[in-house]
Amino acid sequence: MLIELQDIHREYTVGGELVRALDGVNIGIERGEWVAIIGQSGSGKSTLMNVVGCLDTPTRGSYHLNGKDVAHMGDDELAAIRNAEIGFIFQNFQLLPRETSLANVELPLVYRGVPAKERREKAIEALKKVKLDHRMHHKPTELSGGQRQRVAIARALVTDPLIVLADEPTANLDSETGQAILDLMKSLNQKKGTTFIFSTHDHKVMRYANAVVRLADGKILGRESPEDAVAHAVGMEAPKHAEVRAP
């Protein structure tokens, strides 16, 4: 098992009140799976993604990542795990505003100590994969939202991570570009065994998944097939017509 969470709780105190963002979560994800995490706002999706990505630690519970007990690691150990194992695609991009697209994509390789020439070659190749090499010398303020999203995706993939965590990765992309990005990720998933975990409302992303995990009130309601999850989502979105009564 690549990712194994057992009885994970994450609690906060806000305004004197206890908030149970995660309330006894149990989930296992195998290497090479593509998992979509869905749920309403406030269901705990972001907190779960942060815990899985070692950006946050649980209040209590057990979390093993690739055989390592990470639930009780310190900040430096967690940073090393993130750098070695995980690529992140944030919905708000998290790009350095004063750096070019190329420099932003290079950054994870800098932290790994990759020599300058090699990391530049890898970063250019990653930008080519997302069809943005022609904008490699532009800064984020000179890019559209969709282009910034593609820079963030290239940065996540440049290290060939074991796991990619993505928060609404297609939200800022047009349908054609979004489809191309999903095809690229699916290719990595199939050829390299990269594990993808998405927080999403996008039906296309759900259809690519091996399994869909539904959260509500910090609890996992269960795993669903992509077909069932999409059918449920489409049903929830269907317009409700007013009842027509006979005169």
C-alpha positions as YAML, in Angstrom:
chain: A
units: angstrom
residues:
- id: 1
  name: MET
  ca: [0.00, 0.00, 0.00]
- id: 2
  name: LEU
  ca: [1.49, 3.33, -1.06]
- id: 3
  name: ILE
  ca: [-0.77, 5.53, 1.09]
- id: 4
  name: GLU
  ca: [-2.47, 4.27, 4.23]
- id: 5
  name: LEU
  ca: [-4.42, 6.49, 6.61]
- id: 6
  name: GLN
  ca: [-6.02, 4.94, 9.68]
- id: 7
  name: ASP
  ca: [-8.42, 6.78, 12.01]
- id: 8
  name: ILE
  ca: [-7.09, 10.19, 10.96]
- id: 9
  name: HIS
  ca: [-8.45, 13.17, 12.86]
- id: 10
  name: ARG
  ca: [-7.62, 16.82, 12.22]
- id: 11
  name: GLU
  ca: [-9.08, 19.28, 14.67]
- id: 12
  name: TYR
  ca: [-8.87, 23.07, 14.96]
- id: 13
  name: THR
  ca: [-10.13, 25.57, 17.48]
- id: 14
  name: VAL
  ca: [-11.81, 28.52, 15.79]
- id: 15
  name: GLY
  ca: [-13.39, 31.25, 17.89]
- id: 16
  name: GLY
  ca: [-13.36, 28.97, 20.92]
- id: 17
  name: GLU
  ca: [-15.18, 26.19, 19.07]
- id: 18
  name: LEU
  ca: [-13.72, 22.83, 18.11]
- id: 19
  name: VAL
  ca: [-13.81, 22.12, 14.35]
- id: 20
  name: ARG
  ca: [-13.39, 18.51, 13.26]
- id: 21
  name: ALA
  ca: [-12.07, 18.94, 9.73]
- id: 22
  name: LEU
  ca: [-11.29, 15.22, 9.51]
- id: 23
  name: ASP
  ca: [-13.17, 12.84, 11.75]
- id: 24
  name: GLY
  ca: [-11.82, 9.28, 11.72]
- id: 25
  name: VAL
  ca: [-10.73, 8.97, 8.09]
- id: 26
  name: ASN
  ca: [-9.56, 5.58, 6.82]
- id: 27
  name: ILE
  ca: [-8.27, 5.25, 3.27]
- id: 28
  name: GLY
  ca: [-5.76, 3.16, 1.36]
- id: 29
  name: ILE
  ca: [-4.37, 4.02, -2.07]
- id: 30
  name: GLU
  ca: [-2.21, 1.64, -4.07]
- id: 31
  name: ARG
  ca: [0.74, 2.66, -6.22]
- id: 32
  name: GLY
  ca: [-0.44, 3.64, -9.69]
- id: 33
  name: GLU
  ca: [-4.04, 4.44, -8.75]
- id: 34
  name: TRP
  ca: [-5.90, 7.51, -10.00]
- id: 35
  name: VAL
  ca: [-8.27, 8.66, -7.25]
- id: 36
  name: ALA
  ca: [-10.72, 11.55, -7.36]
- id: 37
  name: ILE
  ca: [-11.80, 13.05, -4.03]
- id: 38
  name: ILE
  ca: [-15.17, 14.79, -4.12]
- id: 39
  name: GLY
  ca: [-17.48, 16.51, -1.68]
- id: 40
  name: GLN
  ca: [-19.21, 19.79, -0.93]
- id: 41
  name: SER
  ca: [-17.35, 22.85, 0.31]
- id: 42
  name: GLY
  ca: [-16.40, 22.25, 3.94]
- id: 43
  name: SER
  ca: [-16.45, 18.47, 3.58]
- id: 44
  name: GLY
  ca: [-12.74, 18.15, 4.44]
- id: 45
  name: LYS
  ca: [-11.29, 17.68, 0.94]
- id: 46
  name: SER
  ca: [-8.60, 20.35, 1.29]
- id: 47
  name: THR
  ca: [-7.60, 19.18, 4.76]
- id: 48
  name: LEU
  ca: [-7.34, 15.59, 3.56]
- id: 49
  name: MET
  ca: [-5.20, 16.66, 0.59]
- id: 50
  name: ASN
  ca: [-2.94, 18.66, 2.91]
- id: 51
  name: VAL
  ca: [-2.48, 15.71, 5.25]
- id: 52
  name: VAL
  ca: [-1.81, 13.28, 2.39]
- id: 53
  name: GLY
  ca: [0.66, 15.79, 0.91]
- id: 54
  name: CYS
  ca: [2.52, 16.21, 4.23]
- id: 55
  name: LEU
  ca: [1.61, 19.90, 4.28]
- id: 56
  name: ASP
  ca: [-0.29, 19.34, 7.52]
- id: 57
  name: THR
  ca: [-0.13, 16.74, 10.26]
- id: 58
  name: PRO
  ca: [-3.08, 14.94, 11.84]
- id: 59
  name: THR
  ca: [-4.18, 15.65, 15.39]
- id: 60
  name: ARG
  ca: [-4.18, 11.90, 15.88]
- id: 61
  name: GLY
  ca: [-4.19, 8.74, 13.82]
- id: 62
  name: SER
  ca: [-1.73, 6.77, 11.69]
- id: 63
  name: TYR
  ca: [-0.40, 7.76, 8.28]
- id: 64
  name: HIS
  ca: [2.11, 5.66, 6.34]
- id: 65
  name: LEU
  ca: [3.44, 6.92, 3.02]
- id: 66
  name: ASN
  ca: [5.52, 4.52, 0.93]
- id: 67
  name: GLY
  ca: [6.31, 2.52, 4.04]
- id: 68
  name: LYS
  ca: [7.27, 5.53, 6.18]
- id: 69
  name: ASP
  ca: [5.38, 6.65, 9.28]
- id: 70
  name: VAL
  ca: [4.92, 10.35, 8.48]
- id: 71
  name: ALA
  ca: [2.19, 11.25, 10.97]
- id: 72
  name: HIS
  ca: [4.66, 12.32, 13.62]
- id: 73
  name: MET
  ca: [7.57, 13.62, 11.54]
- id: 74
  name: GLY
  ca: [9.04, 17.07, 12.10]
- id: 75
  name: ASP
  ca: [8.96, 19.92, 9.57]
- id: 76
  name: ASP
  ca: [12.36, 19.15, 8.04]
- id: 77
  name: GLU
  ca: [11.55, 15.47, 7.59]
- id: 78
  name: LEU
  ca: [8.19, 16.29, 6.01]
- id: 79
  name: ALA
  ca: [9.85, 18.78, 3.64]
- id: 80
  name: ALA
  ca: [12.27, 16.07, 2.53]
- id: 81
  name: ILE
  ca: [9.37, 13.65, 1.91]
- id: 82
  name: ARG
  ca: [7.49, 16.26, -0.13]
- id: 83
  name: ASN
  ca: [10.53, 17.03, -2.24]
- id: 84
  name: ALA
  ca: [11.37, 13.38, -2.87]
- id: 85
  name: GLU
  ca: [7.93, 11.85, -3.36]
- id: 86
  name: ILE
  ca: [5.21, 14.39, -4.20]
- id: 87
  name: GLY
  ca: [4.30, 16.88, -6.92]
- id: 88
  name: PHE
  ca: [1.66, 19.52, -6.17]
- id: 89
  name: ILE
  ca: [-0.78, 21.31, -8.47]
- id: 90
  name: PHE
  ca: [-2.47, 24.08, -6.51]
- id: 91
  name: GLN
  ca: [-5.69, 25.73, -7.70]
- id: 92
  name: ASN
  ca: [-4.20, 29.18, -6.99]
- id: 93
  name: PHE
  ca: [-0.97, 28.15, -8.78]
- id: 94
  name: GLN
  ca: [1.51, 29.20, -6.02]
- id: 95
  name: LEU
  ca: [3.97, 30.56, -8.58]
- id: 96
  name: LEU
  ca: [6.77, 32.96, -7.69]
- id: 97
  name: PRO
  ca: [5.57, 36.26, -9.25]
- id: 98
  name: ARG
  ca: [9.01, 37.69, -9.98]
- id: 99
  name: GLU
  ca: [10.37, 34.56, -11.65]
- id: 100
  name: THR
  ca: [9.85, 33.33, -15.22]
- id: 101
  name: SER
  ca: [7.88, 30.24, -16.11]
- id: 102
  name: LEU
  ca: [11.16, 28.40, -16.64]
- id: 103
  name: ALA
  ca: [12.53, 29.40, -13.22]
- id: 104
  name: ASN
  ca: [9.28, 28.39, -11.51]
- id: 105
  name: VAL
  ca: [9.39, 24.94, -13.09]
- id: 106
  name: GLU
  ca: [13.07, 24.56, -12.20]
- id: 107
  name: LEU
  ca: [12.48, 25.30, -8.52]
- id: 108
  name: PRO
  ca: [11.80, 21.73, -7.26]
- id: 109
  name: LEU
  ca: [14.98, 20.61, -9.04]
- id: 110
  name: VAL
  ca: [16.95, 23.37, -7.31]
- id: 111
  name: TYR
  ca: [15.81, 21.96, -3.96]
- id: 112
  name: ARG
  ca: [16.97, 18.52, -5.09]
- id: 113
  name: GLY
  ca: [20.42, 19.84, -5.95]
- id: 114
  name: VAL
  ca: [20.15, 19.05, -9.67]
- id: 115
  name: PRO
  ca: [22.95, 20.80, -11.67]
- id: 116
  name: ALA
  ca: [21.90, 23.96, -13.51]
- id: 117
  name: LYS
  ca: [22.24, 22.60, -17.06]
- id: 118
  name: GLU
  ca: [20.30, 19.42, -16.31]
- id: 119
  name: ARG
  ca: [17.50, 21.16, -14.46]
- id: 120
  name: ARG
  ca: [17.07, 23.70, -17.27]
- id: 121
  name: GLU
  ca: [16.77, 20.88, -19.82]
- id: 122
  name: LYS
  ca: [14.23, 19.06, -17.65]
- id: 123
  name: ALA
  ca: [12.21, 22.25, -17.07]
- id: 124
  name: ILE
  ca: [12.10, 23.06, -20.79]
- id: 125
  name: GLU
  ca: [10.96, 19.51, -21.55]
- id: 126
  name: ALA
  ca: [8.22, 19.77, -18.89]
- id: 127
  name: LEU
  ca: [7.00, 23.05, -20.40]
- id: 128
  name: LYS
  ca: [6.97, 21.46, -23.84]
- id: 129
  name: LYS
  ca: [4.74, 18.68, -22.54]
- id: 130
  name: VAL
  ca: [2.14, 21.24, -21.46]
- id: 131
  name: LYS
  ca: [2.66, 23.23, -24.71]
- id: 132
  name: LEU
  ca: [4.02, 26.32, -23.00]
- id: 133
  name: ASP
  ca: [7.70, 26.36, -23.95]
- id: 134
  name: HIS
  ca: [7.04, 29.45, -26.10]
- id: 135
  name: ARG
  ca: [6.21, 31.34, -22.87]
- id: 136
  name: MET
  ca: [9.09, 30.05, -20.78]
- id: 137
  name: HIS
  ca: [10.65, 33.50, -20.30]
- id: 138
  name: HIS
  ca: [7.41, 35.19, -19.26]
- id: 139
  name: LYS
  ca: [6.49, 35.91, -15.64]
- id: 140
  name: PRO
  ca: [3.13, 34.87, -14.12]
- id: 141
  name: THR
  ca: [1.70, 38.39, -14.46]
- id: 142
  name: GLU
  ca: [2.27, 38.11, -18.21]
- id: 143
  name: LEU
  ca: [0.32, 34.86, -18.50]
- id: 144
  name: SER
  ca: [-3.37, 34.01, -18.60]
- id: 145
  name: GLY
  ca: [-4.94, 31.92, -15.85]
- id: 146
  name: GLY
  ca: [-4.85, 28.82, -18.02]
- id: 147
  name: GLN
  ca: [-1.18, 29.39, -18.88]
- id: 148
  name: ARG
  ca: [-0.29, 29.82, -15.20]
- id: 149
  name: GLN
  ca: [-2.10, 26.57, -14.48]
- id: 150
  name: ARG
  ca: [0.01, 24.81, -17.09]
- id: 151
  name: VAL
  ca: [3.20, 26.20, -15.52]
- id: 152
  name: ALA
  ca: [2.04, 24.80, -12.19]
- id: 153
  name: ILE
  ca: [1.36, 21.42, -13.81]
- id: 154
  name: ALA
  ca: [4.81, 21.39, -15.46]
- id: 155
  name: ARG
  ca: [6.41, 22.20, -12.10]
- id: 156
  name: ALA
  ca: [4.56, 19.31, -10.45]
- id: 157
  name: LEU
  ca: [5.66, 16.83, -13.12]
- id: 158
  name: VAL
  ca: [9.26, 17.94, -13.66]
- id: 159
  name: THR
  ca: [10.67, 15.74, -10.87]
- id: 160
  name: ASP
  ca: [8.86, 12.57, -12.03]
- id: 161
  name: PRO
  ca: [7.18, 12.31, -8.60]
- id: 162
  name: LEU
  ca: [5.78, 9.12, -7.16]
- id: 163
  name: ILE
  ca: [2.54, 10.94, -6.30]
- id: 164
  name: VAL
  ca: [0.83, 13.97, -7.81]
- id: 165
  name: LEU
  ca: [-1.74, 15.83, -5.69]
- id: 166
  name: ALA
  ca: [-3.95, 18.17, -7.68]
- id: 167
  name: ASP
  ca: [-6.58, 20.65, -6.50]
- id: 168
  name: GLU
  ca: [-9.04, 21.30, -9.38]
- id: 169
  name: PRO
  ca: [-6.24, 21.06, -11.99]
- id: 170
  name: THR
  ca: [-8.50, 21.69, -14.98]
- id: 171
  name: ALA
  ca: [-10.51, 24.55, -13.45]
- id: 172
  name: ASN
  ca: [-8.67, 27.31, -15.34]
- id: 173
  name: LEU
  ca: [-8.21, 25.48, -18.64]
- id: 174
  name: ASP
  ca: [-10.32, 25.53, -21.78]
- id: 175
  name: SER
  ca: [-11.83, 22.19, -22.72]
- id: 176
  name: GLU
  ca: [-9.26, 21.32, -25.39]
- id: 177
  name: THR
  ca: [-6.25, 22.15, -23.19]
- id: 178
  name: GLY
  ca: [-7.82, 20.43, -20.20]
- id: 179
  name: GLN
  ca: [-8.32, 17.26, -22.23]
- id: 180
  name: ALA
  ca: [-4.70, 17.35, -23.43]
- id: 181
  name: ILE
  ca: [-3.44, 17.75, -19.85]
- id: 182
  name: LEU
  ca: [-5.59, 14.88, -18.62]
- id: 183
  name: ASP
  ca: [-4.29, 12.69, -21.46]
- id: 184
  name: LEU
  ca: [-0.71, 13.58, -20.49]
- id: 185
  name: MET
  ca: [-1.35, 12.67, -16.86]
- id: 186
  name: LYS
  ca: [-3.08, 9.44, -17.80]
- id: 187
  name: SER
  ca: [-0.07, 8.52, -19.94]
- id: 188
  name: LEU
  ca: [2.25, 9.07, -16.95]
- id: 189
  name: ASN
  ca: [-0.13, 7.09, -14.79]
- id: 190
  name: GLN
  ca: [-0.10, 4.15, -17.18]
- id: 191
  name: LYS
  ca: [3.54, 4.20, -18.34]
- id: 192
  name: LYS
  ca: [5.35, 5.23, -15.14]
- id: 193
  name: GLY
  ca: [2.86, 4.17, -12.48]
- id: 194
  name: THR
  ca: [2.52, 7.72, -11.16]
- id: 195
  name: THR
  ca: [-0.22, 7.91, -8.55]
- id: 196
  name: PHE
  ca: [-2.67, 10.78, -9.05]
- id: 197
  name: ILE
  ca: [-5.00, 12.11, -6.37]
- id: 198
  name: PHE
  ca: [-7.38, 14.86, -7.42]
- id: 199
  name: SER
  ca: [-9.75, 17.08, -5.50]
- id: 200
  name: THR
  ca: [-12.30, 17.91, -8.18]
- id: 201
  name: HIS
  ca: [-15.82, 18.67, -9.34]
- id: 202
  name: ASP
  ca: [-14.91, 18.04, -12.99]
- id: 203
  name: HIS
  ca: [-16.77, 15.11, -14.54]
- id: 204
  name: LYS
  ca: [-13.89, 14.51, -17.00]
- id: 205
  name: VAL
  ca: [-11.42, 14.05, -14.15]
- id: 206
  name: MET
  ca: [-13.80, 11.63, -12.41]
- id: 207
  name: ARG
  ca: [-14.09, 9.56, -15.60]
- id: 208
  name: TYR
  ca: [-10.31, 9.11, -15.71]
- id: 209
  name: ALA
  ca: [-10.22, 7.83, -12.13]
- id: 210
  name: ASN
  ca: [-9.95, 4.25, -10.92]
- id: 211
  name: ALA
  ca: [-12.04, 5.18, -7.90]
- id: 212
  name: VAL
  ca: [-13.92, 8.17, -6.50]
- id: 213
  name: VAL
  ca: [-13.85, 8.89, -2.76]
- id: 214
  name: ARG
  ca: [-16.75, 10.95, -1.40]
- id: 215
  name: LEU
  ca: [-16.34, 13.06, 1.77]
- id: 216
  name: ALA
  ca: [-18.92, 14.77, 3.97]
- id: 217
  name: ASP
  ca: [-18.42, 16.43, 7.35]
- id: 218
  name: GLY
  ca: [-14.85, 15.17, 7.61]
- id: 219
  name: LYS
  ca: [-15.84, 11.55, 7.07]
- id: 220
  name: ILE
  ca: [-15.44, 9.25, 4.08]
- id: 221
  name: LEU
  ca: [-18.83, 8.06, 2.92]
- id: 222
  name: GLY
  ca: [-17.28, 5.44, 0.66]
- id: 223
  name: ARG
  ca: [-15.54, 4.68, -2.63]
- id: 224
  name: GLU
  ca: [-17.58, 4.79, -5.81]
- id: 225
  name: SER
  ca: [-17.01, 3.84, -9.39]
- id: 226
  name: PRO
  ca: [-16.37, 6.81, -11.70]
- id: 227
  name: GLU
  ca: [-19.58, 5.99, -13.57]
- id: 228
  name: ASP
  ca: [-21.70, 6.14, -10.40]
- id: 229
  name: ALA
  ca: [-20.02, 9.35, -9.22]
- id: 230
  name: VAL
  ca: [-20.58, 11.12, -12.55]
- id: 231
  name: ALA
  ca: [-24.19, 9.94, -12.73]
- id: 232
  name: HIS
  ca: [-24.78, 11.24, -9.20]
- id: 233
  name: ALA
  ca: [-23.12, 14.58, -9.99]
- id: 234
  name: VAL
  ca: [-25.09, 15.03, -13.21]
- id: 235
  name: GLY
  ca: [-28.31, 14.23, -11.37]
- id: 236
  name: MET
  ca: [-27.52, 16.82, -8.68]
- id: 237
  name: GLU
  ca: [-26.85, 19.45, -11.35]
- id: 238
  name: ALA
  ca: [-29.96, 18.76, -13.43]
- id: 239
  name: PRO
  ca: [-32.42, 21.67, -13.33]
- id: 240
  name: LYS
  ca: [-35.45, 21.02, -11.16]
- id: 241
  name: HIS
  ca: [-38.67, 21.96, -12.93]
- id: 242
  name: ALA
  ca: [-41.58, 23.35, -11.00]
- id: 243
  name: GLU
  ca: [-44.47, 20.95, -10.59]
- id: 244
  name: VAL
  ca: [-47.30, 21.70, -13.00]
- id: 245
  name: ARG
  ca: [-50.74, 21.33, -11.53]
- id: 246
  name: ALA
  ca: [-53.88, 20.83, -13.54]
- id: 247
  name: PRO
  ca: [-56.25, 23.79, -13.35]
...
